[in-house]
């Protein structure tokens, strides 16, 4: 049986070590996590969104990966905090549109780090532009996260506590319409979201499960669950 196709928006990179020019990339650990799960990871070009629905119709699932910050105006802020970085309007427009199309069409979707923030903003939520400086942000941090009992996340990972590898200085402020928190850090940060009544499988985590999926079965199960849902979506 052929592997289900998982669409992953590429990230713009100004330079890469192996290429002479700017590139479009995805993290190798993320790609390998999808591959281990039995999926065929496909990086897609963040182009105009007019034909996005048609483009996504050929895929069985989607994954919104990490990346730079969303432009603050996307969630109603007129000024940007000094820590906001790597904003790209084209990337924002494409990711937000992909979130909308995937959720509306019931395309199985896993959102990671920036991806969680994209979904939250797409559904009318807001973000804290900065968590309060280096002593409060979740960068280069592996910490325990409590998973809500009975949540989509608990069913996917099979656990009620995960060791989450985080790299973010922003977090959810107001939760978007229909979404609910599925996990929290000890400091109260929303670390996962789910959508009640979503037509397709959906989970969003604020951490990077790909960092430790090769050695942590609970993290790998997120990708396994996405690929199983994508396989069912094919038929």
Secondary structure, 3 states (H helix, E strand, C coil): CCCCEEEEECEEECCECCECCCEEECCHHHHHHHHHCCCEEEEECCCCCCCHHHHHCCCCEEEECCCCCCCHHHHCCCCCCCCCCCCCHHHHHHHHHHHHHHHHHCCEEEEECHHHHHHHHHCCCCEECCCCCCCCCEEEEEEEEEECCCCHHHHHHCCCEEEEEEEECCEECCCCCCEEEEEEECCCCEEEEEECCCCCCEEEECCCHHHCCCCCHHHHHHHHHHHHHHHHHCC
